């Protein structure tokens, strides 16, 4: 697996966790994923959470 593939897999894992637990604290997500053998940084989690929230907002605005 290349470094880029690893980054994508980590991002997908974060997205899945955020989808199931949208209000979970970034540090808790880091701990949750670490327990499953996926090492991510709180900064990576915050970026993904921010993007997910902005995408949800865009969908709501577009539906209005």
C-alpha angles and dihedrals in degrees: 000000000000124000090254091052090051091052091050092049091050091048091050091050091051091048091051091050093047090049091055096038108025095169097045115126114251092240090054090051089051090052092044093053093041089058086059094049097259113126115203134155125242088241091058090050092049092051092050092046091050092050092047091051092048091049091051090049091050091052091051093049092047091051092053 
